[in-house]
């Protein structure tokens, strides 16, 4: 049960002059050695790399907490944004029934429904409150800093609502926090209010946090095998420890993308051929985009590098995006994500045999149809000399999903060091946060408000 990567169609032997050669790979040897050296030297600081190995006590605590609480609540509600929301959504979609929340409780094995509230559109919480009874929910507030405006504003609304409905003491039981061990507002609040809390380890940023309590707690409350997720990640870690680029799939994935980026392929499309993996594309988009899109390199030189991630879904987007991918600009890599064995089988009835355009489908399974559609897309892309590659999971399980998540994380970090940038900061995100704080008059952001007030006024002639 091991993830496979086939990159034949990235190479010139398959797609001609648009493809890469061994000489292209060899030319990157100094960058490969430098990046591998950094990955080894910085591994102790990359605490997300140890998550598959060091969480036995955390997992036991989470499983005990789930056993204690699951019978008391109807829904588990995640209050988070970015990786705190995208990771739990991706894992839930991948491993549970696609209509999980619509199932009766007994078919969910007694586990609560899952809701992820990741935006501050004012309609979002209002309509959620019309759907659930907050008094019968457990709210998981996820913020490492405890100053994430979106998440903390949601928390403040829900805290007030729960205390009004239940009283302060009972409301305490309905909130669990996931945050930093010592720094920030949320850990202070959790201790003051006597909330249950879990810790995000130092060195684990939001987009690399799915395999710590940020992602493990929501998954466990939905009955997902979190030990299996970590086992799969550990399996991929073993494969990714070698510096040999030809034996390290994550390093090779990163290298191929960075060579292609140098040749003008500034977008990568992740296109799963499984509804279960649909939100993996969303999660990957944050991981790849936020980690690699940088203004400065490690020496402080302006470089403005990055590769734009695009999410797609096979076969749905064969009917919306593939026309562009096969005949549009040569500026994309298409990453197809396939599955050997789907968890269900459904057969098309033998109807309309007198209509050749329909009759051929009779007796065929949807399993074969989606696999052949994937092969057909790969063929069309390759015939059009478009860079494409395929990742294949033998079956979508906690173990293989853990492999995939960890694979993408290592590939992202290695790609950052190939580009000679810091893949773990996000100054562009911080600029937007600081501007928001300034607009609200948050103390300490007076200079930012002055800067914004001094910005040029919009010209009305360009407003229609």
N, C-alpha and C positions, 0 to 999 in steps of 0.2 A: 504494500500500500504506500507507494512512494510517488510524489509529484514528479512529472517528467517535463523537460523543456526541449522542444525541437526548433532549432533556429536555422534550418537549411535555407528557408526562404528569405533570410537576411543576407545571404551570400551571393556573390556574382555567379556561381555555378547554377543557381536557380533563376535569378532575375537579371542577369546580364550586368550592364554598366551601372545600373542603379544600386547594385549590391556591393557588399564588402568583400575584401580579399584577405588572405593570410598576411599579406604585406601591410594592410591597414591595421590589423591587430598587432603585428610586430612593432609598428611605429609607435604604439602606445606603451611599449614595454617600460620605459622610465616612469610614466605616470602610474602604471599598474603597480610597480614595485613601491613607489612612494605612497600610494593610497593603501596598499596592503600593510605597509609598515605602520602607517597612522592607525589603521584599524586595530592592529595588534597592540600598539602602545596605548591607545585610548580605550581599549576594552574595559579596564577596571572602572573607568568613568561612565561607560555606556551601560548603566545598570539594567537597562531594558534587555540586554543580551543574557543576563543571568536569570531573568524571570522564569524561564522554563525549568530551572533547576533548584530554586531556593524558596519555594512558596508552599511547602507541605503544610506548615502550621497555619498559614493564611487560608489555604483551601479548606482545611479542617474547621477553622473558625467560621468561614462562610457557609459551609454545609450545615454546621450546627445552627447557625442563625436562620438559614432558610427553613430548616425543620421546625424551629421554634415559631416562626412568623407566618409561614405560608398559609396555614389554616385560618389565620385571623384577617387576611386581606383579600380583596377582590382584584386589585391591580397594583403593579409595581411601576412607578412613574419615575423616569430618569429626567432630571433637570440638568442639562449639560449642553455644550456646544462644541463644534469641531470634533476632534477625536473622541471626546466623551459621549457624543451622540452617534457618530457615524460607525464607530466600532461595535457598540451594542446592537445597532440596527443590522449591520452586516452579518453578525454571528447569528442573531435571531432568525433572519431571513434564510440563512444558509442551512441551519440545523433543525429548525422546527417547522411544523406544518405551515404552509404559506398563508393560511387563514386562521392562524393560531388563536387570535382574539375572538373569532366568531365561534370557535368550538365550545360546546358545553364544558363545564369545569371537570366533569369526570373524564372527558376525552383529553383534557390537559393534565391528567393525573394529579389533579388537585392544585396545580400551580396557578398563580395569578396571571392575569393578562399583563401585557407590557405596553406602556406608552412612553414615547421619547419626545420631550418638549424641548426643541432646540432653536426656537425663534421667539422674538418678542412682538410679533404681529399681535396687536391687541385682541384680535378675534380668537387666537389660538387657545389661550387659557380659558376664556369665557366658554367656548364651545366644548372644551375638555370637561369643564365642571358640569356641563349639561349632560355629559356622557357617563361620568363616574360619580361615585359618592366619595368625596375627599376623606371622609371619616373612616372609610374602609380601604384606604390606600396607604402604601408605604412610599414615601417620596425620597429619592436618592439624589442628594445635592452634590454635584461633582465640580469642584474647582480647586486647582492646586493653590492658586494665589488667594482665593477667597475674595477677590475683587473683580471677578468677571461680571461686568455690569448685567449682561443678559441673564445669566444663571442666578446671580444673587438677587436680582429684582424679582425673579420668579419665586425664589425661596422666601423673600420677605412677604410677598402676597400670600403664599400658601401657609406660612407660619401664622400670620394674622388670622387667616380663615380657619385653620385648625384650632387655634386657641379660642376663637370665638365659639366654635361649635362644640369643642370637647373639653375646654379648660386646659390650662398650661401643662398640668402633669400628664394627662392622657395624650396630649398633642406630642409630647416628647417621644413617645413610642412610635409615632407615625413618620419620623424623619431619621434618615441615616445619611451621614456625610462621608464623602471620599475626598481627601485633601492632603496637604503637606503635613509632615510630622511636627513641625514647629513654627513655620513662617506663615503669615497671612491671617486674614480675618476669620476664615471658616473654621480653622482648628481652635481658635479662641472661642468662637461662638459654640462649637460642638461641646467643648469642655464646660463652658458656662451654663449651657442649657441641658447638659447631661444627655446629649444625643449619642447614639451608637455611631462609631466612626471607623473608617478604614484609611490606611495611609498609602499615598502615591510615593514610591521610593524616590529619593534624590536621583537625578540623572535620567528620569523617565518623563519625557515631555508628552503633551497631550496626544500627538499623533502616533507616538510609540507606546501607548499605554493600554492597549486592548488586552494584553496578557497579564496585567496587574489587576487589583480590585476594581479599577475603573470599568473594565469589561467583564471580569469574572463574576462580580456580584450580580449584575443584571442577568447574565447568562444562567447562573445557578438558580436564580429565582424563577426562571422559565424552564427548569428541568434539564438544562444542557450539561453534558459531561465535561466539566471544566478541567478535570484531571486529564482527560483525553486531549483537550486543546493543548495543554502544556506538554504532554508527551509528544505530540506531533511537532511542536515547536522545537523540542529538544532533539528530535530526529533530524530536523533541518539544520539546527545549529551544528550537529556533528558533521554534516555535509559541507557546511560553510566555513569550517575552521581552517581549511587548507588555503595556502596562498597560490596554489596552482590554478590558474584561471580556467584551464580546460577541465578541471574536476570540481570546480565551485560554481554551481548553477546561478547563485545570486550575483556573484562577481561577474560572470559572463553576461548575464542579463544587463547589468549596469554598463559594462564595457561596450556592448553592442549598441546600446542606446546613446552613449556619449560619442562614439565614433560617428554614428548616424547624425547626431545633433551637429557635429562639426561639418557634416556634409549637407546641412540644410534641412534635416528632418526635425523640425522644432515642435512636433506634436506626437504624442503616443496615445493611441486609442486602445482601451482595454474593453474587450467585447466577449463576455462570458456567453456560452451556449448552454445556459441552465438558469432558470428563474431563481433557483436557490442562491446563485452567486451574483445576482443583480446588484446588490448594494456593496459588493466588494469593489466594484468600479468607483462608487462614490467615496468609499474609504480610501482607496488608492489615490484618487484625485487629490485629496488633501495631503496625503503623505508625500507624494511626488512633487506636487506643485509648491507647497509651502516649504519643503526642504531644499529644493533646488533652484527656486527663483530668487536670485540674489544680485544686489547692486555691486557689492565689493567682494573681492577674493580674500584669501587668508592674509595676504600682504597689504590689504587696504587699497588695492588698485580697483578702479571702476571697471567692471566686466559685464554687468547686466546679462547674466546667463540664466538659463532655465529651459525646460521643455514642458510645453503645455499638455496636461493630461486631459483626455476626452473620454467620457463614459458612453458606452453603447451596450446593447443587449441583442444577442442573436436568438431567434431569427428576426425579432421585431424590427431591428434597425437595418436589416437588409432592405426593407421597404421604405427607409427614410434617410439613411446615411451612406450606404455602400456605393451608390452611384457616384458620390463625391470621392470616395476612397479609391475607386477603380479608375476614374477618368479625370479627377481634379488634379491639383498641384501635387508634385512629388515632394511633399513636406511632412509626411506622416509615416509612423510605424503602426501597424495593426497587430495587437496582441490578442489572439483568440484564446479563450480559456474553455477547454472541453472537459467532458466527463465520460469515462469508459462505461460506467454502469449507473443508470438512474435508479432511484429507489422504488419507482413504480413502472408498470408497463400498461399501455393501453393500445388496443388494436382497432384499426379502422374497418368498419363493416364492408363486406363485398356488395356494394351497391353500384348502380349505373354502369354495369359492365358494357352496355352498348354505347357508352360515351368514352372514347379512348382518353380524353383529357382528364377524366375522373376515374375511370375504371381501373387504371393502373394502381391506384391507391388502395384498392380493396385488399384486405388481408395484411397490409403493411402496418407496422407499429409506429406510433409517434416517436418512439425511441430511435428507430431507424431513420425516420424522416428528419429529426433534428440533427442527427449525426451526419446524414448526407448533405443537409443544408450547410452545415459547418464545412464539410469537405469541399462543397461547391464554392463557397465563399473563398476558401483558401486557394482553390484553383483559379478563380477569377482574378483575385489579387495578384497571384504569381504570374499568370498569363499577361497581366498588365504591367509587369515588372515593378510591383509595389512591395516594399519591405513588409514582411509579416512573419510572425513566429507563433508557436502554439505551446501553451501550458496545459497539461492534462492531469486531472485528478482521477485516480482509479474509481473513486466513489466519494461523494461528499459526506465525510464523517468528521467528528471532532478532531481526530488525528490528522487527517489530510488538510482540514481547514487550518489547523495550527501550523502545519508545514507552510501553507500558502501565505498566511499572515507574516510569519517570521521571514520567509523568503523575500517578500517585498520590503520588509524593514531593513534587512541586511543589504539588499540591492540598492536601496535608497541612500543609505549611509555611504556605501562604497562609491556610488555615482557622485555624491557630493565631494568626496576627496579626490576622485578623478578630475573633477572640475576645479579643484583647489579652492573650494568654498566651504563654509561651515554649514553642514546640513541640519544643525540642531537649533539655530536661532531663527527669529522671524521678525526682524526690525520693521518690515513693511506692515505687518499686522499691528505691531505696537504703535506705529504712527497713527493708524486709524483709531485705536483705543484711546490714545492720548488726546486726539482731537475731540472725541466724544466727551471725555472727562472735562475738557476745557469748555465745551459748549454748555455743560451743565453747571459750570462754576465750581467744580471740585477743588478744594484747597490744594495748593501746590502746583496748579496748572495755569497760573495767571499769565506766565510768559507765553505759553502756547496759545492762550486766548488772544493776547496782543498780536501774536504772529498771524493768527487767523483773521483778526479784524483788519490787519494791514494788507491782506491779500487783495489782488485786483478785483474790482467790481465787474460783474457780468455785463456785456454789451447787449442791450435789449434788441438790437437788430438781428441778433442770432437766436432769438427766442420766438418761436412760431406758435 
